[in-house]
Amino acid sequence: MSVSVMKWLEAPFRYQTLFRGFISQEIRGRYAGSIGGLLWSVITPLANMLIYIFVFSVVFKIRLKPIETGTDNFVLFLLAGLLPWMAFSEAVCNSAGMFLGKAGLITKVAFPLEVVPLASVVVTFVLNGIGFMVFLIYLAFEGYGHVSWLYLPVVTAIFMVFTLGLMVLMASLSIFVRDIQQVIGSAMSLWMYLTPIIYPVTMLSDPLRVLMRLNPMYSFIELYHELLLKHTLPFDLFCYASGYAIVSFLAGIWFYSRSRNAFADVL
């Protein structure tokens, strides 16, 4: 296992040209034929934020208890959890057919397949991060800027490791179980509603709050809520999130390393 871990950790540096090539290819593929290009990475989240602000601040006028969530503005609470979730969900959903889409390379050419999910998770989080930066600017304008935000890169890095592990697991499994590509979208939608994104965890009963802690995404989403709105970094949540990230990453590369030699035969 230690050899497999090192192989994944050194892949972006050992195969720098290939890694950069896949990143460039994925970005070009997303905006191929688009006039706006990367500008859509700003326009789309900005438009969505304006819609959320109008719907929940002007139409429904939902208010929260600041002592529980750090804000009385439901839109800020929603976006603080929804934007990280969107990056995670997009990365995991796209991973289902990731290796299948490289079938030609897998069956004909010997190359480091590890760079594919690594490049994908970087591109997904960077592009979604543009919208997140727009949100941070809006938060700062609203008076929520704080030195605790300096921990955001650390939390995001751990979140990316957790996401990468699931991506590798889903990408590997989908080679043997093709139905994963059809199921994963619905599964992610259900997972979202089981995570305190559109509602604060304080709305749940005590037994449900205990069960909620078994949800790995609870730790990550709450860390973003705490950092952005309450300006704290709860040690227990950070430990839980780090533990889930390690388990996810190790589980993903373990299954990948055990099944990699069979990819060409199945494809």
NORFEN-V325597 format. One record per residue. N is the residue number from 1. PSI is psi in whole degrees, 0 to 359 (* if undefined). NEAR is the number of other C-alpha atoms within 10 Angstrom. Layout:
BEGIN
n=(N N)
psi=(PSI PSI)
near=(NEAR NEAR)
END
This chain:
BEGIN
n=(1 2 3 4 5 6 7 8 9 10 11 12 13 14 15 16 17 18 19 20 21 22 23 24 25 26 27 28 29 30 31 32 33 34 35 36 37 38 39 40 41 42 43 44 45 46 47 48 49 50 51 52 53 54 55 56 57 58 59 60 61 62 63 64 65 66 67 68 69 70 71 72 73 74 75 76 77 78 79 80 81 82 83 84 85 86 87 88 89 90 91 92 93 94 95 96 97 98 99 100 101 102 103 104 105 106 107 108 109 110 111 112 113 114 115 116 117 118 119 120 121 122 123 124 125 126 127 128 129 130 131 132 133 134 135 136 137 138 139 140 141 142 143 144 145 146 147 148 149 150 151 152 153 154 155 156 157 158 159 160 161 162 163 164 165 166 167 168 169 170 171 172 173 174 175 176 177 178 179 180 181 182 183 184 185 186 187 188 189 190 191 192 193 194 195 196 197 198 199 200 201 202 203 204 205 206 207 208 209 210 211 212 213 214 215 216 217 218 219 220 221 222 223 224 225 226 227 228 229 230 231 232 233 234 235 236 237 238 239 240 241 242 243 244 245 246 247 248 249 250 251 252 253 254 255 256 257 258 259 260 261 262 263 264 265 266 267)
psi=(320 325 319 319 313 325 320 321 326 350 312 334 323 325 56 315 314 320 313 326 317 323 313 319 318 320 315 322 325 327 20 129 2 132 319 332 225 343 333 338 341 316 313 306 326 317 318 319 319 323 313 318 316 312 312 345 327 316 297 332 49 133 147 172 115 328 336 323 349 355 155 358 111 325 317 318 315 310 328 330 328 320 314 321 319 320 315 311 316 317 314 318 319 338 338 321 17 307 329 324 345 26 321 320 319 321 344 334 139 112 159 97 342 330 340 304 329 315 321 316 325 312 315 314 326 313 318 334 337 314 323 322 321 319 320 321 318 319 316 320 327 358 16 1 138 155 338 341 344 342 350 318 324 312 318 323 316 320 321 323 317 315 318 318 314 323 313 319 312 318 320 316 323 341 325 330 94 339 344 325 329 331 328 327 314 321 320 324 316 318 322 316 342 3 139 73 312 6 145 149 340 346 346 156 163 315 321 328 323 316 325 328 343 348 114 324 339 314 316 312 319 328 318 319 314 315 313 323 327 347 40 159 88 126 322 318 320 319 316 312 317 319 315 322 316 314 315 314 314 321 319 311 334 311 321 312 329 334 350 318 341 354 309 323 320 321 *)
near=(10 7 8 13 14 10 15 17 13 13 17 18 12 14 15 13 11 18 22 14 15 19 21 13 13 17 17 14 11 11 15 11 9 12 9 10 13 15 12 16 17 17 15 11 19 17 11 13 20 11 13 18 18 14 14 17 15 10 10 9 13 13 13 16 13 12 9 13 21 19 18 15 18 22 23 24 23 18 22 25 23 19 21 20 20 16 21 24 20 16 23 28 22 19 27 29 20 21 23 19 11 13 17 12 14 19 13 9 9 8 11 15 15 19 23 21 23 22 20 23 23 15 19 22 22 14 16 21 19 19 22 22 12 16 19 17 14 15 17 13 10 10 9 17 16 15 9 15 19 10 14 15 10 12 19 17 14 20 22 22 21 26 23 26 25 25 28 28 23 26 27 26 21 19 23 15 12 14 12 18 19 11 12 18 17 12 12 17 11 11 13 18 11 15 23 23 22 16 17 18 18 12 11 13 9 11 8 11 13 11 9 18 14 11 14 17 23 21 25 27 22 24 27 26 26 19 22 25 22 19 19 17 20 13 10 11 18 18 12 16 24 20 15 22 24 15 15 22 22 21 16 23 25 18 15 22 14 10 14 15 10 12 17 14 9 10 14)
END
